[in-house]
Amino acid sequence: MCSSKSVIPAAFVSFKTRWGAAVCAQTQQTRNPTLWLTDWAPEPRDVYWDNLAIPFVSLTIRRLIIFVAYFFLTFFFMIPIAIVQSLANIEGIEKALPFLKPIIEVKVIKSFIQGFLPGIALKIFLIFLPDILMLMSKFEGFISRAALGRRSATRYYIFQFINVFLGSIITGTAFQHLDNFMHQSANDIPKAIGISIPMKATFFITYIMVDGWAGVAGEILRLKPLIVYHLKNFFLVKTENDREEAMDPGAIGFNTGEPQIQLYFLLGLVYAVVAPFLLPFIIVFFALAFVVYLHQVLNVYNQEYESAAAFWPDVHGRIITALIVSQLLLMGLLSKKEAAQSTSSLITLPILTIWFHRFCKGRYEPALVRYPLQEAMMKDTLERAREPNLNLKSFLQIAYIHPVFKEVEVSESDPASEESDQEPVLIPTKRQSRMNTPLPSKHSGSMTSLG
């Protein structure tokens, strides 16, 4: 790996057996743990090639820089949100722009400002956030698209929890609420938030309608991809390959859709006891989202990679976090209502929830992050018995090829494809030709390790 002839200090190593790949990928190879790092290689479609050559020390520095940048982005973003939320009501607008008072008093405009303006203003501030978080994850140096998506989704959820959920509750109408919150003792924070939660139910209803219901409707219409396709078709498309690339719908955005669903799940748990009239709006969102995204996944989007359920530990952790937050805020609300006996009896809920999370983490998470040697040996034995002449060498030689070289191969094979165009045309189905053919993941038989 340290040879001067190597292009980059990284390589994909293939093994004849799953057992050998598992031992190499899950053990430390040298005394110096930074000298030779081994891990399971992502499947070929999942590799993010731009980050393969980043040194170990540089990775540590990059992640420190991104941690500091994300901290400031998260907490300082609350300031413009607080300003917008304070102005996105009738009193704030009349105070800042008194000459608009006659217009604001019109019944239709007044209803719009009271109902939808705060949610729309918050949504506008969050438009470019997913792209920023994805760029931050790429700068950190992750080598797989699945890892990039998981890190971006985690940061997006934390950002929404702090700024959308807590930020909207604390700084809902003016900076006075934030000032009072910062001057309270730590023991009074759950009480203060618990009191503010019922008062913000109307805002979250409008936010669910603006962000959730409208987002599902926009997913069905797909106006942005339609406009982009026609622009590309008019200015850039010259060949059939260009047209197919312009029509490519891409993959579903796990880094944005999953945190959004988790936020609504949190709102449902928090308001189930405090303000149950918010639950029908959340149930309608989940029902619409299930129908729409089921159709989109089956008939529209392409599967860009296979992550072997790598998202599930993060999803489970956020569900447990939502349960604990709802329990603590309920305790704060009941303590303010002078229900001391009920509050003391609820203390066991977060304790049992944390214990359940630790049990699930120890029992089920290893199956998602490690490959048992017993399972590897069993599959190797069965494979030798059933397919003694199986040879994966030809497949592995071309599996991990940089996309640049694949494009060269495609361009060289264009004459052959032109001849194949003369064959009878097949009847088109709902899904057109996929640009990425699914390949097996590490848990379905891949025997490749990244060294």
C-alpha positions in Angstrom: 0.0 0.0 0.0 3.0 2.3 0.6 4.5 1.6 -2.8 5.4 4.6 -4.9 3.8 2.8 -7.9 0.4 2.8 -6.4 -2.0 5.5 -7.6 -3.9 5.8 -4.3 -3.2 4.2 -0.9 -6.4 2.1 -1.1 -7.4 -1.2 -2.8 -10.2 -3.6 -3.2 -9.1 -7.1 -2.2 -11.0 -10.2 -3.3 -11.0 -13.6 -1.4 -11.8 -17.1 -2.5 -13.9 -17.7 0.6 -16.4 -15.7 2.7 -14.5 -16.8 5.8 -11.3 -15.3 4.7 -13.0 -12.0 3.8 -14.7 -11.9 7.2 -11.5 -12.5 9.1 -9.6 -9.8 7.1 -12.4 -7.2 7.3 -13.1 -7.6 11.0 -9.7 -7.9 12.5 -6.7 -5.5 13.1 -3.9 -6.3 10.7 -0.9 -4.5 12.3 0.2 -3.2 15.7 -0.2 0.3 14.5 -4.0 0.6 13.9 -3.6 3.5 11.5 -1.0 1.8 9.3 -3.3 -0.7 7.5 -7.1 -0.3 7.8 -9.4 -3.0 6.6 -13.2 -2.9 6.4 -16.0 -4.4 4.4 -16.0 -2.9 0.9 -19.3 -1.3 -0.2 -20.9 -2.9 -3.2 -19.7 -1.6 -6.5 -22.6 0.9 -7.0 -22.2 2.2 -3.5 -18.6 3.3 -3.7 -18.0 7.0 -3.5 -14.7 7.1 -5.5 -13.7 10.7 -4.7 -12.9 9.9 -1.0 -10.9 6.7 -1.4 -7.5 8.4 -1.3 -8.0 10.5 1.9 -5.3 9.8 4.5 -6.3 8.7 8.0 -5.0 11.8 9.8 -6.7 14.0 7.2 -10.0 12.2 8.0 -9.7 13.0 11.6 -9.0 16.7 10.9 -11.9 16.9 8.4 -14.4 15.4 10.9 -13.3 17.8 13.6 -13.8 20.8 11.2 -17.2 19.5 10.2 -18.3 19.0 13.8 -17.5 22.6 14.7 -19.2 23.9 11.5 -22.3 21.8 12.1 -22.5 23.0 15.7 -22.5 26.6 14.7 -24.8 25.9 11.8 -27.4 24.2 14.1 -27.4 26.7 16.9 -26.9 29.9 15.1 -29.6 29.0 12.6 -32.1 29.4 15.4 -31.5 33.2 15.3 -33.0 33.8 11.8 -35.7 31.2 12.6 -36.6 33.1 15.7 -36.7 36.4 13.8 -38.9 35.0 11.1 -41.2 33.3 13.5 -41.5 36.5 15.5 -42.4 38.5 12.4 -44.6 35.8 10.9 -47.6 36.8 12.9 -50.0 39.8 12.8 -48.5 41.6 15.8 -45.0 41.3 14.6 -45.7 42.4 11.1 -47.8 45.4 12.3 -45.0 46.4 14.6 -42.2 46.1 12.0 -44.2 47.4 9.0 -47.0 49.6 10.4 -48.0 50.9 6.9 -49.3 47.4 6.0 -51.8 47.4 8.8 -54.9 48.1 6.6 -53.9 45.3 4.2 -53.2 42.8 7.1 -56.7 43.4 8.6 -58.3 42.0 5.4 -60.0 38.8 6.5 -58.4 36.5 3.9 -54.9 37.9 4.4 -55.3 37.8 8.2 -56.3 34.1 8.1 -53.4 33.3 5.8 -50.9 35.0 8.1 -52.2 33.3 11.2 -52.5 29.9 9.6 -49.8 29.3 7.0 -47.2 32.1 7.0 -45.1 30.7 9.9 -44.9 27.2 8.4 -44.1 28.5 4.9 -41.3 30.8 6.3 -39.8 27.9 8.2 -39.9 25.6 5.1 -38.2 28.3 3.0 -35.3 28.4 5.4 -34.8 24.6 5.2 -34.8 24.3 1.4 -31.0 24.3 0.9 -30.2 22.5 4.2 -30.1 18.9 2.8 -27.6 19.9 0.1 -25.4 21.6 2.7 -25.4 18.6 5.0 -24.6 16.3 2.1 -21.6 18.4 1.1 -20.4 18.4 4.8 -20.7 14.6 4.8 -18.7 14.3 1.6 -16.0 16.5 3.0 -15.7 14.2 6.0 -14.4 11.4 3.7 -17.0 8.6 3.8 -16.3 6.1 1.1 -19.8 4.8 0.4 -23.0 6.6 -0.7 -24.9 4.7 2.0 -22.6 6.2 4.7 -23.0 9.6 3.2 -26.8 9.3 3.3 -26.8 8.0 6.9 -24.7 10.8 8.2 -26.7 13.4 6.4 -29.9 11.9 7.7 -28.7 11.9 11.3 -27.6 15.5 11.1 -30.8 16.6 9.3 -32.9 15.0 12.1 -30.8 16.6 14.9 -31.1 20.0 13.1 -34.9 19.6 12.8 -35.2 18.5 16.4 -33.3 21.5 17.7 -34.6 24.2 15.3 -38.0 23.0 14.1 -39.2 21.3 17.3 -37.5 22.9 20.2 -36.7 26.2 18.4 -40.3 26.7 17.3 -41.5 26.0 20.9 -39.0 28.2 22.7 -38.7 31.1 20.2 -42.2 30.9 18.8 -43.4 34.5 19.2 -40.4 36.6 20.4 -36.9 36.6 21.8 -38.4 37.1 25.3 -39.2 33.4 25.4 -35.6 32.5 24.6 -34.3 35.0 27.2 -36.6 33.5 29.9 -35.5 30.0 28.9 -31.8 30.7 29.2 -32.2 32.3 32.6 -34.0 29.4 34.1 -32.4 26.5 36.0 -31.8 23.2 34.3 -34.6 21.6 36.4 -37.2 24.0 35.1 -36.4 23.5 31.4 -38.7 20.5 31.0 -41.5 22.4 32.8 -41.0 25.5 30.5 -41.0 23.4 27.4 -44.0 21.3 28.6 -46.1 24.5 29.1 -45.1 25.8 25.6 -45.9 22.6 23.8 -49.8 22.9 23.9 -49.6 26.5 22.7 -47.6 25.5 19.6 -50.0 22.8 18.4 -51.6 25.1 15.8 -48.2 25.9 14.4 -47.3 22.3 14.0 -50.7 21.5 12.3 -49.9 24.2 9.7 -46.3 22.9 9.4 -47.6 19.4 8.8 -50.0 20.6 6.1 -47.3 22.8 4.4 -44.4 20.4 4.6 -46.0 17.0 4.9 -49.2 17.1 2.9 -47.9 19.5 0.3 -44.6 17.5 0.1 -46.5 14.3 -0.7 -48.5 16.1 -3.4 -45.3 17.5 -4.9 -43.9 14.0 -4.9 -46.7 12.8 -7.1 -46.6 15.8 -9.4 -42.7 15.9 -9.6 -42.8 19.3 -11.3 -39.1 20.0 -10.7 -37.8 16.8 -12.4 -40.3 17.5 -15.2 -39.0 21.0 -15.8 -35.4 19.9 -15.6 -36.0 17.1 -18.1 -37.5 19.5 -20.7 -34.7 22.0 -20.2 -32.1 19.2 -20.7 -34.1 17.8 -23.6 -34.1 21.2 -25.3 -30.5 22.3 -24.7 -28.3 19.2 -23.9 -29.9 16.1 -25.4 -28.1 15.0 -28.7 -28.1 11.2 -28.5 -30.4 8.5 -27.1 -27.9 8.0 -24.2 -28.3 11.7 -23.4 -32.1 11.4 -23.5 -32.0 8.3 -21.2 -29.7 10.2 -18.7 -32.1 13.2 -18.8 -35.1 10.9 -18.1 -33.3 9.1 -15.2 -35.5 9.7 -12.1 -32.6 9.0 -9.7 -33.0 7.4 -6.3 -35.3 8.2 -3.4 -33.7 10.6 -1.0 -33.3 8.7 2.3 -31.2 11.6 3.7 -34.3 13.9 3.6 -37.4 11.6 3.6 -36.4 9.5 6.6 -35.7 12.4 9.0 -38.9 14.0 8.0 -40.9 10.9 8.9 -39.0 10.6 12.2 -39.9 14.2 13.0 -43.6 13.6 12.5 -43.4 10.4 14.5 -41.9 12.6 17.3 -44.7 15.1 17.0 -47.3 12.3 17.2 -45.8 10.9 20.4 -45.4 14.3 22.1 -48.9 15.5 21.2 -50.7 12.2 21.7 -51.4 13.1 25.3 -50.9 16.9 25.3 -53.1 17.8 22.3 -54.6 14.8 20.6 -56.4 16.9 17.9 -53.0 17.1 16.1 -52.9 13.3 15.6 -55.4 13.1 12.7 -53.2 15.4 10.6 -50.2 13.1 11.3 -52.2 10.0 10.5 -53.4 11.5 7.2 -49.7 12.3 6.4 -48.5 8.8 7.1 -51.4 7.3 5.1 -50.7 9.5 2.1 -47.0 9.0 2.3 -47.3 5.2 2.5 -49.4 5.1 -0.7 -47.4 7.6 -2.6 -43.9 6.4 -1.7 -44.9 2.8 -2.3 -45.8 3.7 -5.8 -42.7 5.8 -6.3 -40.3 3.1 -5.1 -41.9 0.4 -7.2 -42.5 2.4 -10.4 -40.4 5.5 -10.5 -37.2 5.6 -8.6 -34.1 3.5 -9.3 -32.2 1.6 -6.6 -28.7 3.1 -6.8 -27.1 0.9 -4.2 -27.8 -1.8 -1.6 -26.8 -1.0 2.0 -27.9 -4.2 3.7 -30.3 -2.5 6.2 -27.6 -0.2 7.4 -30.2 2.6 8.1 -32.1 0.5 10.6 -29.9 1.1 13.7 -30.2 4.8 13.2 -33.9 4.6 12.7 -34.3 2.5 15.8 -32.2 5.0 17.8 -34.3 7.9 16.7 -37.5 6.1 17.6 -36.2 5.5 21.1 -35.1 9.2 21.3 -38.6 10.3 20.4 -40.1 8.1 23.1 -37.8 9.4 25.8 -38.3 13.1 24.7 -42.1 12.6 24.8 -41.9 11.0 28.2 -39.7 13.7 29.7 -41.9 16.5 28.3 -45.0 14.8 29.6 -43.4 14.7 33.0 -42.5 18.4 32.8 -46.1 19.3 31.9 -47.6 17.2 34.7 -45.2 18.6 37.2 -46.3 22.1 36.3 -50.0 21.0 36.7 -49.1 20.0 40.3 -49.6 16.3 39.6 -46.6 15.1 41.7 -47.8 11.5 42.2 -48.3 11.0 38.4 -44.9 12.5 37.7 -43.0 10.3 40.1 -44.7 7.2 38.6 -43.6 8.2 35.1 -39.9 8.2 36.0 -39.8 4.4 35.3 -40.8 5.0 31.6 -37.6 6.6 30.3 -35.5 4.1 32.4 -37.3 1.1 30.9 -37.1 2.6 27.4 -33.3 3.1 27.7 -32.9 -0.4 29.0 -34.9 -1.8 26.0 -32.7 0.2 23.6 -29.5 -1.2 25.2 -30.9 -4.7 24.9 -31.9 -4.3 21.2 -28.5 -2.7 20.5 -26.6 -5.6 22.0 -28.8 -8.3 20.7 -29.6 -7.2 17.1 -27.2 -4.5 15.9 -24.2 -6.8 15.6 -26.1 -8.8 12.9 -26.2 -5.6 10.8 -22.5 -4.4 11.3 -20.6 -7.7 11.5 -20.6 -10.9 9.6 -20.4 -14.1 11.8 -17.6 -16.5 10.9 -20.0 -19.4 11.6 -22.4 -18.1 8.9 -19.4 -17.5 6.5 -18.1 -21.1 7.0 -21.6 -22.6 6.4 -22.1 -20.7 3.2 -18.7 -21.6 1.9 -19.3 -25.3 2.6 -22.7 -25.3 0.9 -21.3 -23.4 -2.1 -18.4 -25.9 -2.5 -20.9 -28.8 -2.3 -23.5 -27.4 -4.7 -21.3 -25.5 -7.2 -17.8 -26.9 -7.1 -16.8 -25.2 -10.4 -18.0 -21.8 -9.5 -15.5 -19.1 -10.5 -16.1 -15.5 -9.5 -12.8 -14.2 -10.8 -14.1 -12.9 -14.0 -16.9 -11.0 -12.2 -14.6 -9.5 -9.6 -12.1 -8.3 -12.2 -14.7 -5.9 -13.6 -16.9 -5.2 -10.5 -14.8 -2.4 -9.0 -13.9 -0.4 -12.0 -13.9 3.4 -11.8 -16.9 4.9 -13.6 -14.6 6.8 -15.9 -13.3 3.5 -17.4 -16.9 2.2 -17.6 -17.9 5.2 -19.7 -15.0 4.4 -22.1 -16.2 0.8 -22.5 -19.7 2.0 -23.2 -18.6 4.4 -25.8 -16.4 1.8 -27.5 -19.4 -0.6 -27.6 -21.7 1.9 -29.3 -21.5 0.3 -32.8 -22.7 -3.0 -31.4 -25.6 -1.3 -29.6 -26.5 0.3 -33.0 -26.7 -3.1 -34.5 -28.9 -4.4 -31.7 -31.3 -1.4 -32.3 -32.4 -3.2 -35.5 -33.9 -6.1 -33.5 -37.6 -6.1 -32.7 -38.6 -3.5 -30.2 -40.0 -4.8 -26.9 -43.2 -3.6 -25.4 -42.4 -1.0 -22.9 -43.4 -1.5 -19.2 -44.1 1.0 -16.5 -40.4 1.0 -15.6 -37.9 1.9 -18.3 -34.4 0.5 -18.6 -32.4 0.9 -15.4 -29.1 2.5 -15.7 -27.7 0.5 -12.7 -28.1 -3.2 -12.6 -28.5 -4.5 -9.0 -25.5 -6.4 -7.7 -25.2 -8.6 -4.6 -24.3 -6.9 -1.3 -21.8 -8.2 1.2 -24.5 -10.1 3.1 -25.7 -11.9 0.0 -22.5 -13.5 -1.0 -20.0 -10.7 -1.9 -16.5 -11.7 -0.9 -14.7 -8.4 -1.3 -12.9 -6.4 1.5 -11.4 -2.9 1.4 -7.8 -2.8 2.4 
